[in-house]
Each structure stands twice: as structure tokens, then as C-alpha cells.
Amino acid sequence: MLELTWFLLWGILWAVYFALDGYDFGLGINMPLLATSETDRRTIYNAAGPFWDGNQVWLVTAGGVTFAAFPATYAVMFSSLYSALMLLLFALIFRGISFEFRRKVDSDSWRKFWDGCNVMGSLLPALLFGVAFANIFMGIPLNAQRINEGNLLSLLNPYGLAGGILFVLLFSFHGSLWLAVKSQGALMERAEALAHKLWFAVVAMVAIFLAMSVFYTNLFHNYLANPVLLFLLLLPVGGLIMAKVFLSRQAQWQAWGASGLGIIGVTLFGVIGLYPKLLPSSIDPAYSMTIANSASSTLTLQIMLVVALLCVPVVIAYQAWSHYRFGHKITAKDLEYEEAY
């Protein structure tokens, strides 16, 4: 029972991370498409500024849970996907640096360099997360020694690339909605217009990914064995539909929230489909990493559950407060503030 509880928490933490840091990634991805002036670019930076580092907490937490609750899976994951994860890490590092270094030198070339780092540091993680999770859903070529017989290029298969494109589109749509929440005037109108266009691309890509999942994965096995689980699909489907409805009504906060639910639903769809596996092997199911063969001791899981029940609500409360406190429209006065990006 403890293993199942931590498996669900593991999936929820990843889902929440994608919903929160996803809009930060989307802001960076959309910057070349939406920013037409230095004021626009600064608005985009400040739309992410009070939140992006707090959102990273969920990535650390998800990684920490993998390490503490399922250490064997953590070891296999980080050794078998080492190249992709290092590329992801460096992209996140340069993205974080761009927020702090961009305003340090009054030079157009300096700012363009760090803008490029922010864009690529947003696009690459979105793409890599999608590619990585799609390959996990499909199965990684783990042998009897739990060694990945593939390489970085083998991850770039049709299904993996479809997962990467899906994540990029989901985050881009999510980010455009957040920018509509935070901006005003022409920039807000461009963000809303882009969101309207991206919605159709997201829906099409979700349909394509689900169709490919039938042929490339066993994700639907749990759903067919337990049809009641199919109700979980109401979360991504309903989230995307309501995001479009709210967007059409210019209810920006509600559209962004519905988009976040859609991202959470897409992630949980894959996680529930994986159970009880964490890292399926495409060579032989017996070589897969599961909650049974990779979980920590019962005592460790019990202690961690108490810690999680005490600490996670604090993190949720902090992030809810920060989004409430800094969720207002960005104005020219905000950009004049000394600590503004």
C-alpha cells in the first residue's frame, strides 16, 4: 500500500511541476513570437520573475521523491538517460542565469545573448521532458543488468518526438495564457490570439499522441482492465475544452487554470497507464523497474510520508499566496521598480 501511495505521489508531483513550470517554459518559447520591443521582452521576463524559481521546487521534489522512495529506479533512470538529463540540466542552468544576468550590462548584444539562452533554456527542457516521458511510456531497452542498450539518438524515435512536440505545444499554450493574465494592451491581445491558434494544434497533437500510444505502448492496458479509470480522461479533455471556453470569454485566469488541469490530466494519464512499472523495459518486461523491485524500506516510506504530509501543504500555501500576491497585471510602474527584470 505504501508503494502505491508513493507511486501516486510521484506522478502527482511531476504533473504539478509541469503545470507550474510549464507556463514559465511557455513564456520563453513564445518570446520570439510575441515580443516586438524591449518593453514586451521585459514584461515577459517579469511575468515569470516572481514564480519561476519557486516552480522549480516541484522539480527538485519530484526528483527527490524518485531518489528517496524508489532509489533503484532513480539510479537506473539517471544512468540510462544520462546524456539527455545533462543536456536538460545545462538548459535549465542557462535559463536561470538569463533572468539574473540580462539586466547587468546595458548592451543590446548582451541582452540578445541572454534572451537566446532563455528561449533555448525553455524550449529544450519542454522538448526533452516530452521525449523522455514518451520513451518511458514506450519502454527503454533495459537489459538484465538494467543497462540501457540505446543512446541519446535512439530516444529520438517517432513516438518520443511526438511526446516532445506535445509538451512544447502544451507549454506554449499554457504560457500564452499566463502572459494574457499578466500583460496589457497589444501584447495581451497577441498572447490571446496565439493561444486561440495553439489550442487547435494542442488538441490535434493530443489526438495524434493518444493514437500513437495505442500502437507504441501498453498504456491502455490498465484502462481496459479497469474501465472506471477512463473517467480520468475527463481531466485533460475537460481542461482543454474549458480553457478554450474561458479564453473565448476573455476569462484569462480561468483559462490558465483549466489549461493547467489539462496538463495535469495528460501527465496522470501516462502515469496511471505505467502502473506498476516506473521504467518499463522494451527488451523483456521482467527487466522493468517497478514499484515492487525499486522501493525503499517500509520504515523509510513511512517517515517520508509524514514529512510529505507536513511540508507539501506549506509549499502549496506559499505558491498559492505568491500567485495571488503577484498575479496582477504588469504596468510601466512595475518595470521601473529597481528589482524588476
N, C-alpha and C positions, 0 to 999 in steps of 0.2 A: 504493500500500500504506500509506503514511504517513497519507493522508487517511482511509482505512478504519480504521486503528488509532485515530486521534483521534476519529473518529465514535463508535466503540465506547466509548472512554474517556469521551467527553461523555455518552453515555447512562448509563454505569455511575455516573458522579459524580452525576447527577440522581437515579438510583434510590437510591443510598446516602443522599443528602440526605433524600429523602422518608421512607426507613425510619428515619432517626435523628431528624430534627426533627419527623417525623410524630407521634411519641408525645408530644413537647412540645406540639404543637398540640392533640393529643387530650386532654391533661390540662386545658388551658384550656377547650376546648369542653365537656368533661364537668363542669367545676366547678359550674355551677348545678344539675346533675342529681345530683351525688354529695355535695357538701359541705353538711352540716347545722349546722355550728358553726365557730367561728373556728379551733379546733384542726384540723378537717378541711381548711379552706382553707390553713392554714399547712403542713399535711402535703403538700398538692398542690403548693404552691409549692416546697417543699423536695425533692419528688420530681423536679422539673425543675432545681432550682437548680444542682447541680454540673455539669450537662450541656448546658443549652440554648445557652450561648454557644459552647461547643466544637462543638456540632452545626451552628451557623451557618457554621463554617469550610467545610463542604461546599457551602453555597450560594455563598459567595464563590469557592470553587474552581471550581464548575460555571460560574458567570458569567465567571470569569477565563479558563477554557478556551474558552468561546464567543468571548470577545474576542480571545484570542491565536491560537487555531487557525483560527477561522472569522470573521474580523473583519467581512467584508461582511454575513454573516448577523446578527452582533451589531448592526451599525448599523441594518439593516432591522427587526430584532426590536424594538429599543428605541425606534425612531421610530414604527413601526406600532402598537405596543401601549403607547404612552407613558402614556395615562391609567390603564390597568389596572395597569401596573407602578408608577406613582407611588402609586396607592391601596394597592398591596401594600407598598411601601416604608414609607409612613407607618404602616400597621398593624403592621409589624414593629418600627418605632421605638417606638411607644407600648407595645407588648408588652414590649420590652426594658426600657423605663423603669419599667414596673409592678413588675418584680422588685426594683428598687433603691429606688423611692420609696415603696412601700406601707408600709414599717415606719418611715418617717421621722417621721410625725406620729401621735400616739396619739388617733385620732379615727375613729369608725365611718364617718362620711360620707366621710372621706379614703380609708379602706380600700375602701369600696364603689366609689368612683370608679375606683381603680386596678384593682380586681377586674374591673370592667366593661371597662376597657382591655385587660386580659389576655384576657378571654373573646373580645371582638371582635377583638383582635390575634391570636388563634389561629384563630377561625372564618373571618375574611375571607381570610387567606392560603391556608388549606386550600381554600376555595371558589374563589378566584381562580386558584390553581395548576391546579386541575382544569379550570376554564373555559378557561384559556389553552392548556393542552396538548391539550384536546379540540378546540379550534379549530385548533390547529396540525395535528393529525391529519386534520381535515376539510379544511383548506386555508383560507388567508387571502386575501381579494380583493386580491392584489398586481397592479398593472398593469405595463406595460412598463418604467416608471421605478422599479419596486419601491416604489411608494407604496401604502399600504393605503387602499382606497376605502371601507372600512367605518368604524365608530366603536365606542365602548365598548358602546353598546346592541346593536349588531349581533353582538357576542360572546355575548350572552345568548340564543342560539338553543337549540332543544330539545336538540341534541347537546352543546353547550357546557355547558348547565345540568346535563345528565346526568353529564358529567365532573366538574363541581363537586360535585354530590351524592355521587358515588362517592368522591372524595377526602375529603370531610368524614366519610363513614361509615368509610372505611378508617382514617383518623387517629383518629377517636373510638374505634374498636375497639382500635387499637394502644395508645392512651393509657390505656384502661381496663385493659388487661393490664399495662402498666407500673405503674399505680397499685396493682394487686393485688400486684405484685412488691415494691413499696416500702412499702405500708401494712400495718396490722394491725387486728384486731378488726372492728367493724361497717363501717368504711369499706372495708376489704378485701373483705368479703362483698358490699357494694353494688357495688363495682367488678367483681367476678366475675359477679354477677347481670346487670349491664348488659352485660358482654362476651358472655354467653350470648345475650342478646336481640339485640345488634348483629350477631352472627355471621350470623344468618339474613337480616338486612337487607343486609349486605355481599354475601353470596352472591347474593341476588336482584338487587342493583344491578349486580354484575359481569356477571350473565347478561344483564340489560337493556342494559348498555353494549356488550357484545360483539355483541348482536343489532343494535343501532343502528349499530354500526361497519360492519356489512355494507352497510347502505344509505347511510350518510353519508360513508364514507371508502373509500380503496383500501388500507387496512392489510393486508388478507388477500392482496394480490397477491403479495408476496414469499413468503408461506407456501404459497400454491398452486403457485408456480413452483418452490419448493424445499421439498417436504413434510417433509424432515428437520427443518426449523426448527420444525415443530409440536411437537417434543419440548420446546421452551422453555416451552410452556404448562403443562408438568408443574410448573414452579416456582410460578406463582401458585395453580394448582389444588391442588397438594400442600401448599403453605404454608398455605392456608386450611383444608384438611381436617385437617392435623396440629395447627394452632392449636386447633381445636375438640376434637380428641382429648386433647391435653395439658391444655386447660382443664378438661375433664371429670375428669381425673385430678388436678387442682389442682397440676399441674407448671407453675408460673407462669413461670419463666424460659424454659422450653422453649416454652410457648405464645407468649410475647412474641417469641422468636427466630423461630418459624415464621410469625408474623404479619409480621415484618419481611421475611422471604423472600417472602411473598405480595406485599407492596408492591413489592419489587424486581422481582418477576416481572411484575406488572401494568405497571410503567413500561417494562421492557425489551421487553415485547410491543409496545407502541406505537412504541418507538424502532426496533426491527428492522423493523416494518411501514413506517416512514417511508423507510428507506434507498432510494436515496442522497440523498433530499431532507432538508433541515433545516427549511425553511419552504415548504411547497407553496403554489402559487397556485391559487385556485379559479377564476380567470378564464381562465388559459391555463397548462398545465404548463410551457411554455417560459419563463415568468416566475418560476418557482420558484427559491429559493435552495438550492443543492445543495453537496455536499462538493467538487465539481469547480470551481464558479464562485465559491466564497467562501473557499477555504482559503488560509492563509498560504503563504509560500515554503517550499520543501523544507528549507532551512537552518534556518528558524525552527521548523518542526515537529520537526526532528532535535534541536535544542538543548532544546526544551521537553520532548521525550520523555525525555532524560537527566535533566533536572530533576525530572520527574514520578516517574521510577523511583527517584530518591534521596529525594524528600520525602514522597511519598504513604505509603510504608511507615512513616515516622516518625509521621505523623498517625494512621494506623491503630493503631499500637502505643500511642500516647498515649491514644486513645479507648478501646481495649480495657482499658488499665490503669485509666482513670478509672471505667469501668463496673464493673470488678472491685473497685476500692478503695471506691467509694461506692454499691455496689449493694445494701447491706444494708437491712434494714427500718428505717424511721424510728421512733424511740422518743421518749417525752416528754423524755428527757435531751437528745436531738438538738435538739429545739425550744427548749430552754433555752440552747443554745450562743449566744454573743454574735453570731456571724456568721450565724446561721440567719435565713431569710427570715420 
